Amino acid sequence: QVQLVESGGGTVEPGGSLRLSCVASGDIRSFASMAWYRQAPGKQRDVVGVITQGGSTNYPPSMKGRFTISRDNANNTMYLHMNNLKPEDTAVYYCNAARILATRITYWGQGTQVTVSS
């Protein structure tokens, strides 16, 4: 069973930066893709960005420019670098990974809280 563990959340002032980490229990190169999602109170869970098995990244238009996903294969870790944070970025951030075998299997972490407030 794959486990994903996020860390790095916390409280930061507007304009600040944070780096979130997601450590997987297995070899992250085995995942077809990994992604970061976020969910604010009372809202749906939205994708922040995706990194493919080949290392390509994709972001929704609203996330481009301030959020960057990277990956450290040697340490089975995916990162989310967040810059110029705004109060509306406040949410629980979740790590996601997907394997494609006979079917698509998705794994989730437990989430890490990010609060942007002065």
C-alpha positions as CSV (number, residue, x, y, z in Angstrom):
1,Q,0.0,0.0,0.0
2,V,1.4,3.4,-1.0
3,Q,1.6,6.1,1.6
4,L,2.0,9.8,0.9
5,V,3.0,12.1,3.7
6,E,2.8,15.9,3.2
7,S,4.7,18.4,5.3
8,G,5.8,22.0,5.2
9,G,2.5,23.7,5.8
10,G,2.0,26.6,8.3
11,T,1.1,30.2,8.6
12,V,2.7,32.8,6.5
13,E,2.1,36.5,5.8
14,P,0.8,37.7,2.5
15,G,3.6,37.9,0.0
16,G,5.6,35.1,1.7
17,S,6.7,31.8,0.4
18,L,6.4,28.2,1.5
19,R,7.7,24.9,0.2
20,L,5.5,21.8,0.7
21,S,6.9,18.3,0.6
22,C,5.3,15.0,-0.2
23,V,7.2,11.8,0.6
24,A,6.1,8.6,-0.9
25,S,6.6,5.1,0.6
26,G,7.5,3.7,-2.8
27,D,9.5,4.7,-5.9
28,I,7.8,7.8,-7.3
29,R,9.1,6.9,-10.7
30,S,6.5,4.2,-10.7
31,F,3.7,6.7,-10.7
32,A,2.1,7.8,-14.0
33,S,1.7,11.2,-12.4
34,M,1.8,13.1,-9.2
35,A,-0.1,16.2,-8.3
36,W,-0.9,18.8,-5.7
37,Y,-4.5,19.7,-4.9
38,R,-6.0,22.1,-2.4
39,Q,-9.3,22.5,-0.7
40,A,-10.5,25.6,1.1
41,P,-13.3,25.5,3.7
42,G,-16.6,25.0,2.0
43,K,-15.1,24.7,-1.5
44,Q,-14.3,21.8,-3.8
45,R,-10.9,20.3,-4.1
46,D,-9.0,21.9,-7.0
47,V,-5.8,20.8,-8.7
48,V,-2.8,23.1,-8.2
49,G,-0.5,21.3,-10.6
50,V,0.6,18.0,-12.0
51,I,4.0,16.5,-12.7
52,T,4.1,13.5,-15.1
53,Q,6.3,10.4,-15.0
54,G,8.5,12.1,-17.6
55,G,8.9,15.2,-15.5
56,S,6.6,17.5,-17.4
57,T,4.5,19.9,-15.4
58,N,1.1,21.4,-16.0
59,Y,-0.7,24.0,-14.1
60,P,-4.2,25.5,-14.4
61,P,-4.0,29.1,-15.7
62,S,-4.9,30.5,-12.2
63,M,-1.9,28.8,-10.6
64,K,0.8,29.6,-13.2
65,G,3.5,31.9,-12.2
66,R,3.4,31.5,-8.4
67,F,3.4,27.8,-7.9
68,T,6.1,25.3,-9.1
69,I,6.2,21.6,-8.7
70,S,9.5,19.7,-8.6
71,R,10.5,16.2,-7.9
72,D,13.5,14.4,-6.2
73,N,13.5,10.9,-7.4
74,A,16.3,9.8,-5.2
75,N,14.3,10.7,-2.1
76,N,10.9,9.8,-3.4
77,T,9.7,13.3,-2.8
78,M,7.6,15.8,-4.7
79,Y,7.7,19.5,-3.8
80,L,5.3,22.4,-4.2
81,H,7.1,25.8,-4.2
82,M,4.7,28.6,-3.5
83,N,5.6,32.3,-3.9
84,N,3.8,35.6,-3.3
85,L,1.2,33.9,-1.3
86,K,-2.2,35.5,-0.9
87,P,-5.0,35.0,1.7
88,E,-7.0,33.2,-0.9
89,D,-4.3,30.5,-1.1
90,T,-5.4,29.4,2.4
91,A,-6.4,25.8,2.2
92,V,-5.5,22.2,3.0
93,Y,-3.0,21.1,0.4
94,Y,-3.1,17.4,-0.6
95,C,-0.5,15.2,-2.4
96,N,-1.9,12.9,-5.0
97,A,-0.3,10.0,-7.0
98,A,-1.7,7.8,-9.7
99,R,-0.7,4.4,-11.1
100,I,-2.1,2.9,-14.2
101,L,-2.3,-0.8,-14.1
102,A,-5.4,-2.7,-15.3
103,T,-7.2,0.4,-13.9
104,R,-6.2,3.8,-12.7
105,I,-5.3,3.7,-9.0
106,T,-5.1,7.0,-7.1
107,Y,-3.5,7.6,-3.7
108,W,-3.9,10.6,-1.4
109,G,-2.0,12.1,1.5
110,Q,-3.6,13.3,4.7
111,G,-3.1,17.0,3.8
112,T,-1.2,19.9,5.2
113,Q,-2.7,23.2,6.2
114,V,-1.5,26.4,4.7
115,T,-2.8,29.7,6.2
116,V,-1.9,33.1,4.6
117,S,-2.7,35.8,7.1
118,S,-1.3,39.0,8.4
